[in-house]
Amino acid sequence: MKKGLRPLTNTANPEPQDKSSNSWIIWAAWADRITFEYIREQTGKSEAEVIKIMRSELKPSSFRLWRKRVRHKSLKHRKKFEYDRRQLNNKNYSLDDE
């Protein structure tokens, strides 16, 4: 994916420069618009490996909050994100027709 096509994430924490580090993986996992597929492309880590890293690096309460957030966000998986965007666009077009 080209860098210009990736959605920008507004965050108080800047993106770590070393994409192979755990700090970048944690940063990307917290970002809503960065998918697990993109994390795998950049680091080679699967979703299960990202979860293990998050579990070991975060406090238990922070990990629970993150899991709850990821479980209910459709943006962390590319197919769900693209489907939701299509649904949103179709809804907007149908509103314009009225």
BAFI-3210 file (N, C-alpha, C; in Angstrom, 3 decimals, decimal comma, padded with zeros to 6 digits):
// residues 98
n [1|2|3|4|5|6|7|8|9|10|11|12|13|14|15|16|17|18|19|20|21|22|23|24|25|26|27|28|29|30|31|32|33|34|35|36|37|38|39|40|41|42|43|44|45|46|47|48|49|50|51|52|53|54|55|56|57|58|59|60|61|62|63|64|65|66|67|68|69|70|71|72|73|74|75|76|77|78|79|80|81|82|83|84|85|86|87|88|89|90|91|92|93|94|95|96|97|98]
n.u [000,852|000,621|002,191|000,794|-001,822|-002,615|-004,741|-004,608|-003,743|-004,784|-002,960|-001,614|000,775|003,748|004,632|006,757|010,058|011,466|010,283|010,420|010,455|009,047|007,733|006,766|004,944|003,104|002,219|001,024|-000,927|-002,661|-003,612|-006,490|-006,981|-005,022|-004,495|-004,428|-003,400|-001,740|000,161|001,277|002,402|004,416|005,974|005,951|004,666|002,012|-001,551|-002,052|000,514|000,882|-001,057|000,052|002,373|001,218|-000,100|002,072|003,499|001,789|-000,031|-002,276|-004,928|-004,875|-004,419|-006,829|-008,637|-007,701|-008,176|-010,956|-011,579|-010,475|-011,913|-014,460|-014,149|-014,396|-012,418|-009,879|-009,409|-008,777|-010,670|-013,144|-013,038|-012,993|-015,487|-017,238|-016,727|-017,694|-020,413|-021,031|-020,563|-022,488|-024,788|-024,613|-024,875|-027,461|-028,901|-028,509|-030,068|-032,663]
n.v [-001,171|002,174|004,922|007,359|006,587|005,441|005,797|008,671|008,873|010,591|011,363|011,756|010,651|010,364|008,521|005,767|005,420|003,038|000,330|-002,340|-002,613|-003,324|-001,143|000,239|-001,652|-001,754|000,895|000,934|-001,034|000,164|002,241|003,077|002,991|001,489|-001,531|-005,057|-006,498|-004,660|-004,277|-006,820|-006,829|-004,916|-005,804|-008,572|-009,907|-011,840|-011,534|-012,924|-012,954|-010,217|-009,788|-011,298|-009,785|-007,371|-008,268|-008,963|-006,570|-004,504|-003,114|-005,179|-004,077|-002,175|-003,825|-005,281|-003,204|-002,530|-004,955|-005,081|-002,825|-003,445|-005,723|-004,746|-002,868|-002,424|-001,664|-002,740|-004,898|-005,372|-006,225|-005,934|-003,205|-002,109|-003,039|-001,712|000,925|000,908|000,430|002,759|004,711|003,943|004,439|007,208|008,031|007,177|008,852|011,274|011,014|011,455]
n.w [000,000|-000,874|000,738|000,669|000,347|002,690|005,462|007,554|010,972|013,703|016,466|019,729|020,202|018,460|015,468|015,929|014,599|013,961|012,478|013,090|015,761|019,029|020,075|017,830|016,860|018,976|018,906|016,347|016,688|018,517|016,971|015,246|012,467|011,285|009,929|010,861|008,786|007,490|009,488|009,480|006,905|007,237|009,425|009,561|011,536|012,783|013,499|015,895|017,015|017,420|019,358|021,446|021,935|022,758|025,058|026,685|026,941|027,799|030,609|032,537|032,665|030,620|028,439|028,400|027,796|025,244|023,827|023,973|022,516|019,967|019,309|018,847|016,877|013,455|011,824|012,087|010,472|007,130|005,123|006,427|006,921|004,321|003,435|005,214|004,429|001,809|002,344|003,747|001,771|-000,131|001,334|001,662|-001,005|-001,545|000,089|-001,161|-003,405|-002,638]
ca.u [000,000|001,432|002,071|-000,206|-003,157|-002,923|-005,432|-003,824|-004,285|-004,453|-002,555|-000,681|002,056|004,271|004,954|008,166|010,740|011,889|009,067|010,602|010,462|007,773|007,048|005,995|003,835|002,122|001,648|000,153|-002,069|-003,594|-004,181|-007,706|-007,006|-003,936|-005,031|-003,498|-002,745|-000,649|001,195|001,949|003,234|005,551|006,813|005,922|003,990|000,601|-002,449|-001,823|001,784|000,647|-001,797|001,021|003,219|000,396|-000,341|003,290|004,034|000,827|-000,613|-003,472|-006,128|-004,706|-004,608|-008,270|-009,241|-007,314|-008,878|-012,352|-011,610|-010,193|-012,980|-015,648|-013,825|-014,293|-011,340|-008,608|-009,274|-008,922|-011,907|-014,253|-012,907|-013,429|-016,925|-017,907|-016,599|-018,645|-021,747|-021,165|-020,677|-023,792|-025,788|-024,534|-025,414|-028,909|-029,449|-028,467|-031,124|-033,968]
ca.v [000,000|003,377|005,704|008,396|006,014|004,989|006,841|009,294|008,682|011,674|010,806|012,578|009,949|010,262|007,177|005,380|005,287|001,654|-000,469|-003,705|-002,601|-003,551|000,138|000,540|-002,602|-001,290|002,133|000,588|-001,805|001,110|003,122|002,458|002,840|000,642|-002,880|-006,136|-006,874|-003,706|-004,599|-008,027|-006,435|-004,120|-006,465|-010,027|-010,435|-012,145|-010,953|-013,631|-012,479|-008,850|-009,922|-011,747|-008,636|-006,439|-008,869|-008,952|-005,218|-003,589|-003,482|-005,997|-003,276|-001,578|-004,893|-005,557|-002,096|-002,647|-006,093|-004,687|-001,846|-004,132|-006,681|-004,037|-001,989|-003,163|-001,081|-003,427|-005,895|-004,656|-006,571|-005,301|-001,762|-001,795|-003,286|-000,609|002,133|000,776|000,602|004,170|005,434|003,630|005,126|008,632|008,229|007,011|010,047|012,349|010,801|011,866]
ca.w [000,000|-000,929|001,952|000,487|000,380|004,039|006,229|008,616|012,307|014,613|017,747|020,490|020,176|017,091|015,005|016,098|013,313|013,726|012,319|013,589|017,221|019,718|020,288|016,622|016,807|019,960|018,364|015,224|017,183|019,138|015,948|014,720|011,012|010,803|009,995|011,184|007,538|007,261|010,481|008,988|005,759|007,690|010,428|009,461|012,731|012,572|014,502|017,158|017,567|017,897|020,615|022,459|022,264|023,534|026,375|027,493|027,121|028,424|031,901|032,293|032,403|029,291|027,462|028,325|027,053|023,838|023,244|023,826|021,420|018,705|019,039|018,394|015,748|012,199|011,032|012,256|009,424|005,863|004,425|007,137|006,719|002,957|003,369|005,908|003,609|000,698|002,903|004,064|000,507|-000,715|002,153|001,330|-002,351|-001,515|000,722|-002,149|-004,402|-002,099]
c.u [000,900|001,165|000,984|-001,637|-003,564|-003,625|-004,541|-004,521|-003,834|-004,140|-001,593|000,708|002,552|004,620|006,435|008,801|011,095|010,667|009,218|010,549|009,072|007,020|006,248|004,774|002,732|001,445|000,640|-001,085|-003,100|-004,267|-005,360|-007,626|-005,828|-004,367|-003,960|-002,760|-001,565|000,496|001,973|002,863|004,517|006,512|006,899|005,236|002,513|-000,237|-002,224|-000,521|001,659|-000,079|-000,855|001,926|002,451|000,164|000,900|003,774|003,098|000,450|-001,871|-004,721|-006,055|-004,917|-006,089|-008,998|-008,940|-008,063|-010,348|-012,502|-011,434|-011,338|-014,204|-015,389|-013,710|-013,099|-010,028|-008,391|-009,653|-010,249|-013,107|-014,228|-013,427|-014,934|-017,689|-017,842|-017,571|-020,067|-022,017|-021,343|-022,030|-024,906|-025,805|-025,115|-026,941|-029,581|-029,491|-029,603|-032,481|-034,298]
c.v [001,237|004,227|006,779|007,877|005,556|006,105|007,386|009,099|009,850|011,075|011,766|011,954|009,845|008,813|006,882|005,084|003,841|000,746|-001,905|-003,766|-002,861|-002,244|000,536|-000,366|-002,173|-000,025|001,818|-000,177|-000,889|002,004|002,421|002,157|002,077|-000,798|-003,890|-006,592|-005,952|-003,968|-005,824|-007,696|-005,740|-004,913|-007,971|-010,686|-010,663|-011,472|-011,605|-013,171|-011,055|-008,902|-010,361|-010,593|-007,657|-006,974|-008,769|-007,538|-004,267|-004,060|-004,298|-005,183|-002,616|-002,618|-005,211|-004,454|-002,196|-003,787|-005,763|-003,745|-002,531|-005,068|-005,983|-003,066|-002,832|-002,691|-001,857|-004,540|-005,247|-004,967|-005,912|-003,797|-001,376|-001,999|-002,141|000,680|002,086|001,001|002,078|004,990|005,181|004,354|006,617|008,908|008,116|008,209|011,223|012,253|011,318|013,288]
c.w [000,000|000,295|001,833|000,577|001,772|004,806|007,346|009,946|013,167|015,975|018,429|020,462|018,742|016,747|015,242|014,741|012,969|013,682|012,797|015,115|017,792|019,917|019,050|016,525|017,772|019,459|017,252|015,683|017,846|018,104|015,273|013,232|010,438|011,021|010,410|009,934|007,241|008,245|010,020|007,805|006,214|008,576|010,282|010,642|012,419|013,667|015,862|017,815|018,106|019,238|021,734|022,895|023,142|024,945|027,275|027,821|027,869|029,821|031,614|031,975|031,027|028,199|027,300|027,550|025,569|023,163|023,015|022,633|020,068|018,328|018,441|017,243|014,492|011,380|011,118|011,235|008,102|005,162|005,094|006,930|005,337|002,803|004,034|005,095|002,427|001,187|003,188|002,790|-000,151|000,041|001,825|-000,041|-002,345|-000,834|-000,249|-003,168|-003,938|-002,385]
res [m|k|k|g|l|r|p|l|t|n|t|a|n|p|e|p|q|d|k|s|s|n|s|w|i|i|w|a|a|w|a|d|r|i|t|f|e|y|i|r|e|q|t|g|k|s|e|a|e|v|i|k|i|m|r|s|e|l|k|p|s|s|f|r|l|w|r|k|r|v|r|h|k|s|l|k|h|r|k|k|f|e|y|d|r|r|q|l|n|n|k|n|y|s|l|d|d|e]
***
